[in-house]
């Protein structure tokens, strides 16, 4: 047993002191053996030494612990029992020389000095144990087996102990850990060496010197055992290294995945914070919108009340007689004002609903009054379209409701029914009680609502058809322009009708409302400009939508100008005149 390839410059001072101490003890043991030596057979010594050297040429290397195991100890034990202490130390040294002289091995001074001293001390300890246990050099196996076993134990302990101590000092670890992991298992090989030594001793005593040649096959068998055991250890070490590498890789993946998870969690937390901030901002914006709608609604009611109030005063006969045309205009002003007031009230109620502040004031109300008042508000529009409105049901009872809200709902339903029912149609209002609930139904024979839009009609500001080309618009108000300064005015209700009138009447100017039922004003303008009979007639667009967008589309279609609603009568004649080639004509 010897240490293998230590880096001498990295040796600790304690390791150097160990080498010096081991060599000093080895020299002392050699001197003591020479002083009390009894000369053995030189031929036997030569053969045993040669076998030890042969065994030393094939050591087993353990790279993990930087040590080697050679099969020389059976021959050292044979020399202890058959030749004496000095011969045992000689065989140990010769066997080590076989290890040191192996091709490719690099010699180091401190390592070689340590190995020589260690094997000499181990052989000396084995000889001392043999003699102390009652053994006699050259005795029979029967008398020598017990002392030879004691010699084997001493050789094992001293040899493995010294090498373990050297490795522990070099690697700065526990000597017990080194011995347990590296050399504890070699006790089996030493016991095998004891058996081989006993067999060689019997062979030597029974058949003579040359019979020891039979020890060569067992020696090679022992070497094969060492080599097989070494390969098993190396395979074990390789698997341990593979497992350690796999564990390191898994740990690295765990660290990476943990970092990724932490990053993802941080991103999620940031997204949650952003979402929370966005929700807060939306809530504040909704509150601001509701407050804005409420303020605007209140601010608009003041001037609108003046418009409605003064139109009623002007219609009073006590303030003077009016012409039928003037009364018609005042009626239109009042109706438009009432309609605008209703829209403002709707906006105010919407803002209250969104703010959660809409209050319901229930009271006993006559059903017939609620229904008939609502119908009365829409009857003028129905008469213009020659619609028949019929009221049916249980109208003589009272209901505990908020009259204002019920009237508002009824007016909205009736307004839609009148707007989307064709001329000459029929609208029915039916009221009845189902238990304690008042049920009011408004039906008409208009276009109805498609199944795809029925789930959307309760969304805010939703209309089934919001395009310019809606087929059912509010009816045009007659008298919007007063034969409105030397002009003769003709009116068309639809885009198709307007195109036909332009072809037959050939007016000097066409005022084109972009939001016409059926064919919209943009397409009607394109057709007029594509027709050689009407292409030279200037077209001026009228619209209440976004001026920038509508004006660009109108001019692209061929309009010569654009007038945004509401129309100002004080300057409208000048606007119209700017597009006419002559002072008189048809518009």
ZAMARGU-4260 file (C-alpha; in steps of 0.2 Angstrom, whole numbers, plus 5000, padded with zeros to 4 digits):
<rodrens>
0) 5000/5000/5000 | 5007/5017/4995 | 5002/5035/4991 | 5001/5039/4973 | 5007/5055/4964
5) 5005/5069/4977 | 5010/5086/4972 | 5025/5089/4984 | 5025/5108/4983 | 5007/5108/4991
10) 5012/5096/5005 | 5009/5103/5022 | 5024/5105/5035 | 5015/5091/5045 | 5016/5079/5030
15) 5034/5082/5028 | 5037/5079/5047 | 5027/5063/5045 | 5039/5057/5031 | 5054/5061/5041
20) 5047/5052/5056 | 5042/5036/5046 | 5059/5035/5038 | 5068/5037/5055 | 5058/5023/5062
25) 5061/5012/5047 | 5080/5014/5048 | 5079/5010/5067 | 5069/4994/5063 | 5082/4989/5050
30) 5096/4992/5062 | 5088/4981/5075 | 5084/4967/5063 | 5103/4967/5057 | 5109/4966/5075
35) 5098/4951/5080 | 5098/4943/5063 | 5098/4924/5060 | 5103/4921/5042 | 5090/4912/5031
40) 5091/4903/5015 | 5098/4915/5001 | 5089/4905/4987 | 5072/4906/4996 | 5074/4925/4999
45) 5078/4928/4981 | 5063/4918/4975 | 5051/4926/4987 | 5058/4943/4983 | 5056/4940/4964
50) 5038/4935/4966 | 5035/4951/4977 | 5043/4962/4963 | 5032/4953/4950 | 5017/4957/4960
55) 5022/4975/4963 | 5023/4978/4944 | 5004/4976/4943 | 4996/4987/4957 | 4979/4993/4957
60) 4977/5012/4957 | 4963/5022/4965 | 4963/5039/4957 | 4950/5046/4969 | 4961/5044/4984
65) 4978/5045/4975 | 4983/5028/4982 | 4988/5011/4975 | 4986/4993/4982 | 4999/4980/4977
70) 4998/4961/4981 | 5015/4960/4989 | 5010/4956/5007 | 5007/4937/5005 | 5026/4936/5001
75) 5030/4948/5015 | 5020/4937/5027 | 5029/4921/5020 | 5046/4929/5023 | 5040/4934/5041
80) 5036/4915/5045 | 5050/4907/5035 | 5065/4919/5034 | 5064/4932/5048 | 5062/4950/5051
85) 5076/4957/5040 | 5071/4946/5026 | 5053/4951/5028 | 5058/4970/5027 | 5069/4966/5012
90) 5055/4957/5002 | 5043/4972/5006 | 5056/4984/4999 | 5059/4973/4984 | 5040/4972/4981
95) 5039/4991/4982 | 5053/4993/4970 | 5043/4983/4957 | 5029/4996/4960 | 5041/5011/4958
100) 5050/5005/4943 | 5034/5002/4933 | 5035/5010/4916 | 5027/5027/4915 | 5027/5030/4933
105) 5034/5047/4939 | 5045/5046/4954 | 5044/5059/4968 | 5057/5061/4982 | 5045/5063/4997
110) 5033/5051/4990 | 5046/5037/4987 | 5054/5041/5004 | 5037/5039/5013 | 5033/5023/5004
115) 5049/5015/5008 | 5048/5019/5026 | 5030/5014/5027 | 5033/4996/5020 | 5048/4994/5031
120) 5038/4998/5046 | 5023/4988/5041 | 5035/4972/5039 | 5044/4976/5055 | 5027/4977/5064
125) 5022/4961/5056 | 5038/4952/5062 | 5036/4959/5079 | 5018/4953/5081 | 5023/4936/5074
130) 5037/4934/5087 | 5026/4942/5101 | 5012/4929/5097 | 5024/4915/5100 | 5029/4912/5082
135) 5046/4904/5077 | 5055/4907/5061 | 5055/4891/5051 | 5041/4882/5062 | 5027/4872/5054
140) 5011/4879/5049 | 5002/4872/5063 | 5013/4881/5076 | 5014/4897/5065 | 4996/4900/5059
145) 4991/4910/5075 | 5006/4921/5075 | 5005/4923/5056 | 4987/4929/5058 | 4993/4942/5071
150) 5007/4947/5059 | 4994/4950/5046 | 4983/4961/5057 | 4998/4971/5062 | 5004/4973/5044
155) 4986/4978/5039 | 4984/4991/5053 | 5002/4999/5051 | 5002/4999/5032 | 4984/5006/5030
160) 4985/5018/5045 | 5001/5026/5039 | 4995/5029/5021 | 4978/5035/5028 | 4987/5048/5039
165) 4997/5054/5024 | 4982/5056/5013 | 4972/5065/5027 | 4986/5077/5030 | 4988/5080/5011
170) 4969/5083/5009 | 4965/5091/5026 | 4952/5078/5030 | 4948/5065/5044 | 4960/5051/5045
175) 4946/5039/5050 | 4935/5045/5035 | 4950/5041/5023 | 4953/5024/5031 | 4935/5019/5031
180) 4931/5024/5013 | 4948/5019/5006 | 4956/5004/5015 | 4943/4996/5027 | 4937/4985/5013
185) 4955/4979/5009 | 4955/4969/5025 | 4948/4955/5015 | 4963/4955/5003 | 4975/4954/5018
190) 4965/4939/5025 | 4967/4932/5007 | 4985/4936/5008 | 4986/4926/5025 | 4979/4911/5016
195) 4991/4912/5002 | 5006/4914/5014 | 5000/4899/5023 | 4998/4889/5007 | 5016/4894/5001
200) 5023/4890/5019 | 5016/4872/5018 | 5022/4871/5000 | 5040/4877/5004 | 5041/4865/5019
205) 5033/4850/5010 | 5041/4851/4993 | 5055/4863/4993 | 5060/4879/4985 | 5054/4877/4968
210) 5036/4872/4973 | 5034/4891/4977 | 5032/4893/4958 | 5015/4887/4961 | 5011/4903/4970
215) 5011/4912/4954 | 4994/4908/4948 | 4986/4912/4965 | 4995/4928/4964 | 4988/4933/4947
220) 4971/4928/4954 | 4973/4940/4968 | 4978/4953/4956 | 4963/4950/4945 | 4952/4951/4961
225) 4960/4968/4965 | 4957/4974/4947 | 4939/4968/4947 | 4936/4977/4963 | 4944/4992/4957
230) 4933/4992/4941 | 4918/4990/4952 | 4923/5005/4963 | 4927/5015/4947 | 4910/5011/4940
235) 4902/5016/4957 | 4912/5032/4957 | 4906/5036/4939 | 4888/5033/4944 | 4890/5044/4959
240) 4898/5058/4948 | 4883/5056/4935 | 4871/5057/4949 | 4880/5072/4956 | 4880/5080/4939
245) 4862/5077/4936 | 4858/5084/4953 | 4868/5100/4949 | 4859/5101/4933 | 4842/5099/4941
250) 4847/5112/4955 | 4852/5124/4941 | 4835/5121/4932 | 4826/5123/4948 | 4835/5140/4951
255) 4831/5145/4933 | 4813/5140/4934 | 4811/5148/4951 | 4818/5164/4944 | 4806/5163/4929
260) 4792/5160/4941 | 4797/5175/4952 | 4798/5186/4936 | 4781/5180/4930 | 4774/5183/4947
265) 4781/5201/4947 | 4774/5204/4930 | 4757/5197/4936 | 4758/5209/4951 | 4763/5223/4940
270) 4749/5219/4928 | 4737/5218/4943 | 4742/5235/4949 | 4740/5242/4932 | 4723/5234/4930
275) 4718/5241/4947 | 4724/5258/4943 | 4715/5257/4926 | 4699/5252/4935 | 4701/5266/4947
280) 4704/5278/4933 | 4688/5271/4924 | 4678/5273/4940 | 4684/5291/4941 | 4681/5294/4923
285) 4663/5287/4925 | 4660/5298/4940 | 4666/5313/4930 | 4656/5309/4915 | 4640/5307/4926
290) 4644/5323/4935 | 4647/5331/4918 | 4631/5325/4911 | 4621/5330/4926 | 4629/5348/4926
295) 4626/5350/4907 | 4608/5344/4908 | 4604/5356/4922 | 4613/5370/4913 | 4603/5367/4897
300) 4586/5366/4905 | 4587/5385/4910 | 4588/5392/4892 | 4576/5378/4885 | 4563/5383/4898
305) 4564/5401/4891 | 4562/5394/4873 | 4547/5384/4878 | 4539/5397/4889 | 4541/5411/4877
310) 4534/5401/4863 | 4518/5397/4873 | 4517/5416/4878 | 4518/5421/4859 | 4504/5408/4855
315) 4493/5416/4868 | 4480/5427/4859 | 4481/5441/4872 | 4498/5445/4865 | 4491/5448/4848
320) 4485/5438/4833 | 4497/5427/4823 | 4495/5421/4805 | 4492/5402/4802 | 4510/5401/4796
325) 4517/5409/4811 | 4507/5398/4823 | 4513/5383/4813 | 4531/5389/4816 | 4528/5392/4835
330) 4520/5375/4836 | 4536/5367/4828 | 4547/5378/4840 | 4537/5372/4855 | 4537/5354/4850
335) 4555/5354/4846 | 4559/5362/4863 | 4548/5349/4872 | 4557/5335/4863 | 4574/5342/4867
340) 4568/5344/4885 | 4564/5326/4885 | 4581/5321/4878 | 4589/5331/4892 | 4579/5323/4905
345) 4584/5306/4898 | 4602/5311/4899 | 4600/5317/4917 | 4591/5301/4922 | 4605/5291/4914
350) 4618/5300/4924 | 4608/5297/4940 | 4606/5278/4935 | 4625/5277/4933 | 4628/5286/4949
355) 4616/5275/4958 | 4606/5290/4963 | 4590/5288/4953 | 4575/5290/4965 | 4558/5283/4961
360) 4543/5292/4968 | 4528/5280/4969 | 4510/5286/4970 | 4493/5281/4965 | 4491/5287/4947
365) 4476/5285/4935 | 4481/5273/4921 | 4470/5281/4908 | 4478/5298/4911 | 4496/5291/4910
370) 4492/5282/4893 | 4482/5296/4885 | 4494/5309/4890 | 4508/5299/4882 | 4498/5296/4866
375) 4493/5315/4865 | 4512/5320/4864 | 4515/5309/4849 | 4498/5311/4840 | 4504/5326/4829
380) 4518/5316/4822 | 4506/5301/4820 | 4494/5312/4811 | 4507/5318/4799 | 4510/5300/4794
385) 4492/5296/4794 | 4495/5283/4808 | 4480/5276/4818 | 4484/5275/4837 | 4472/5265/4847
390) 4471/5263/4866 | 4464/5248/4874 | 4464/5238/4890 | 4460/5242/4908 | 4461/5261/4909
395) 4449/5264/4923 | 4460/5258/4937 | 4474/5266/4947 | 4492/5260/4949 | 4505/5263/4962
400) 4519/5269/4951 | 4531/5284/4947 | 4520/5293/4934 | 4535/5303/4927 | 4545/5287/4924
405) 4531/5277/4917 | 4526/5292/4905 | 4544/5293/4900 | 4545/5275/4895 | 4528/5276/4886
410) 4533/5291/4876 | 4550/5283/4871 | 4540/5267/4865 | 4527/5277/4856 | 4540/5288/4848
415) 4549/5273/4841 | 4533/5265/4835 | 4528/5281/4826 | 4545/5283/4818 | 4547/5266/4812
420) 4529/5263/4806 | 4526/5266/4788 | 4513/5279/4782 | 4495/5273/4785 | 4500/5261/4798
425) 4493/5256/4815 | 4500/5258/4833 | 4491/5250/4848 | 4493/5254/4866 | 4487/5240/4878
430) 4486/5242/4897 | 4481/5228/4910 | 4485/5221/4927 | 4493/5205/4930 | 4491/5202/4948
435) 4498/5218/4957 | 4509/5223/4941 | 4504/5235/4928 | 4508/5229/4911 | 4508/5241/4896
440) 4512/5235/4878 | 4515/5245/4863 | 4513/5236/4846 | 4514/5242/4828 | 4515/5235/4811
445) 4532/5243/4807 | 4549/5235/4802 | 4552/5227/4819 | 4569/5222/4826 | 4579/5208/4820
450) 4583/5193/4831 | 4602/5198/4831 | 4598/5215/4838 | 4585/5211/4851 | 4598/5207/4864
455) 4607/5224/4861 | 4592/5236/4862 | 4595/5239/4880 | 4613/5244/4878 | 4617/5262/4881
460) 4614/5273/4865 | 4611/5258/4854 | 4601/5258/4838 | 4598/5244/4827 | 4603/5253/4811
465) 4615/5268/4814 | 4621/5271/4797 | 4617/5287/4786 | 4606/5276/4775 | 4593/5271/4788
470) 4577/5268/4779 | 4566/5275/4793 | 4570/5292/4799 | 4560/5306/4807 | 4549/5315/4796
475) 4555/5331/4788 | 4548/5347/4796 | 4538/5357/4784 | 4542/5376/4784 | 4560/5374/4789
480) 4564/5386/4775 | 4553/5401/4772 | 4551/5405/4754 | 4566/5409/4766 | 4570/5429/4752
485) 4565/5427/4734 | 4568/5409/4732 | 4556/5395/4727 | 4559/5379/4737 | 4553/5362/4733
490) 4556/5347/4745 | 4560/5329/4743 | 4558/5316/4757 | 4570/5303/4751 | 4586/5302/4741
495) 4578/5294/4726 | 4564/5307/4726 | 4577/5321/4726 | 4586/5314/4711 | 4570/5312/4701
500) 4565/5330/4706 | 4582/5337/4700 | 4580/5328/4683 | 4563/5336/4680 | 4564/5353/4689
505) 4582/5356/4686 | 4585/5368/4701 | 4599/5381/4702 | 4605/5374/4719 | 4602/5357/4728
510) 4603/5357/4747 | 4607/5339/4751 | 4604/5332/4769 | 4617/5318/4771 | 4606/5309/4783
515) 4592/5304/4771 | 4581/5288/4773 | 4585/5275/4760 | 4598/5282/4748 | 4609/5293/4759
520) 4615/5310/4754 | 4632/5305/4749 | 4627/5292/4737 | 4613/5303/4730 | 4626/5317/4726
525) 4637/5304/4717 | 4622/5299/4706 | 4618/5317/4702 | 4636/5321/4697 | 4637/5305/4687
530) 4621/5310/4677 | 4625/5322/4663 | 4608/5331/4665 | 4611/5335/4683 | 4630/5335/4685
535) 4631/5354/4683 | 4619/5358/4697 | 4629/5364/4713 | 4625/5353/4728 | 4628/5359/4746
540) 4628/5347/4760 | 4619/5349/4776 | 4623/5338/4791 | 4622/5338/4810 | 4636/5325/4812
545) 4654/5328/4814 | 4658/5343/4803 | 4676/5338/4799 | 4672/5320/4794 | 4656/5324/4785
550) 4663/5339/4775 | 4677/5328/4768 | 4666/5315/4763 | 4654/5327/4755 | 4667/5336/4745
555) 4674/5319/4739 | 4657/5315/4733 | 4656/5331/4723 | 4647/5344/4734 | 4652/5362/4731
560) 4650/5367/4749 | 4645/5361/4767 | 4633/5369/4780 | 4633/5362/4797 | 4617/5361/4807
565) 4609/5370/4816 | 4605/5382/4802 | 4606/5401/4807 | 4592/5410/4797 | 4600/5426/4800
570) 4614/5421/4788 | 4607/5406/4779 | 4601/5417/4764 | 4619/5424/4761 | 4626/5406/4762
575) 4614/5400/4749 | 4617/5415/4738 | 4635/5412/4738 | 4632/5396/4728 | 4620/5403/4716
580) 4624/5410/4699 | 4609/5421/4698 | 4598/5430/4711 | 4582/5420/4707 | 4579/5402/4704
585) 4574/5386/4712 | 4583/5379/4727
</rodrens>
